[in-house]
Amino acid sequence: MNSPVIAVVGTTGVGKSKLAVELALSVKSSAADHSSRGFTWKDSRVLNADAMQIYRGLDVITNKMPVEEQCGVDHLLMSIRNAGEDYVVGEWVHDASDLIKECHEHDTIPIVAGGTHYWIQHLLFPERLASDPQFRSIIRSDETGESPELARSLLTLPGHLKSLYEHLPHRESIASISEEDSYNLHDLLHRIDPIMSQRWHWKDSRKVLRSLEIIKENGRLASQVMRDQDTTESLPRYRTLIFWIYAEPSLLDPRLDGRVDQMIKSGLVRELHSLKAVASTSRASEIPTQGIFQSIGYKEFSAYLNDAPDTFIPDPSSSVSPSFLEGVAQMKLATRQYARRQVRWIRNRLIPAVASPSRGNRAWIYLLDANELGETWELNVRDKAVSIMNQFLANQDDDMPDPLSLSKQAAELLQPPKSSSLPSELLSARRKRICEICTKNPTRPIMIEEGKEWRMHVKSRAHRGRVRREQHLATIRQLREEAAERARLKAAEASGGTT
């Protein structure tokens, strides 16, 4: 069945929304002479794939395209949740799949655009999503009930954790759970699946809960589910055309810095104050990884928000507040770092999925050079994308250009990475370690990510101070033990002499 989907991916600030609208307008303009072009699609709609743009309002901090720039193109899955709500990948994939089906039924091309590549990949390649029924049918095809590893773990659970496993909290309430309940959730995961528990901080209740849900849904350890994903074929759900808009970091970084400055002029601080108000009522501030509180800006300006009065200051920069200036610098840095993570995901995860030998001739990915804007954008990005899209929609598979031939950058960056990027490798990468020195309460452990963060932690003044104190106390204990031993020996000698 001809079920085409077009996806536009790339880093933040590179022009994904712009190209999506240009492609949609091209489809619309071709409707009048569609028969001569070889395809019968009458319209096009854009499906938002940005995890932050699904929230209502907050248009500045989430970088929503202004309505006037959408040029009348329908944008779906945008502004559909309130700030204090959560919306996870499985929900988005379900909603996006329904809308894509609706588009196809009305001869409309769905264009999926956004920077949450994790969402896009699980939409296009469903067998990798643990909550997808298709994936569960594959890994459980020859099994019923719980796996032996899970059954053994459940037998050893103490009563209160067994009850917790049987009655997991609802996802909607996870933002307001107590620290004790948050620790118990992590303790439950640790006793069932210790390998998976090392992946999450005990305070990250949303991800801990999701791991427990995966265990219950699949009847297997979450770590085993990730290993199953290694051997599951990445068959595309749709006939897929992906455009990757790319700009060199040295050219993109100044644009990203400038965009942060423009966001501040456009009302970013006002939105941060509104988020602060939501956090104070929903207690979402206790878990800054949930929902809209993941957006770049909220955490970076946390010191300023703590220092600032509850009333909005129209021009905080006029006071040259150190915490405000630090927030600006941190937001620019976080934005640049996020862009680099997005590129790594595309190269290490998305490209290998597209290049899978099992995909047949159903998925293509093209890199478009966005190093320069203006007329160069029209030539290197818009015009090339429209030409390739027209061939794709006309089912001219044999005439599709070689993706590696478009540019020198494409030839380099579209090559699948030599190193493996299997899902289960995440289990050993970014594990959390408990710092026994800094942990005062075992039910509130200090957990640090291995690697750079751990090295920074052990070099920190606070950790080194605690190490010195522990060494000092250990020396005192040893001296006391030695003194007690000498006293005991002296008493023994004295007692022997009198007898």
Buried (B, 14 or more C-beta within 10 A) or exposed (E): EEBBBBBBBBBBBBBBBBBBBBBBBBBBEBBEEBEEBEBEBBBBBBBBBBBBBBBEBBBBBBBBBEEEEBEEBBBBBBBBBEBBBBBBBBBBBEBBBEBBEEBBEEEBBBBBBBBBBBBBBBBBBBBBBBBBEEBBEBBBEEEEEBBEBBEEBBEEBEEEBBEBBEEBBEBEEBBBBEBEBBBBBBBBBBBBBEBBBBBBBBBBBBBBBBBBBBBBBBBBBBBBBBBBBEEBEBBBBBBBBBBBBBBEEEEBBEBBBEBBEEBBEBBBBEBBBBBBEBBEEBEBBBBBBBBBBEBBBBBBBBBBBEEBEEEBBEEBBEEEBEBBEBBBEBBBBBBBEBBEEBBEBBBBBBBBBBBBEEBEEBBBBBBBBBBEBEEEBEEBBBBBBBEBBBBBBBBEEEEBEEBBEBBEBBBEBBEBEEEEBBBBEBBEEEBBBBBEBBBEEEEBBBBBBBEEEBEEBBEEEEBEEBEEEEEEEEEEEEEEEEEEEEEEEEEEEEEEEEE
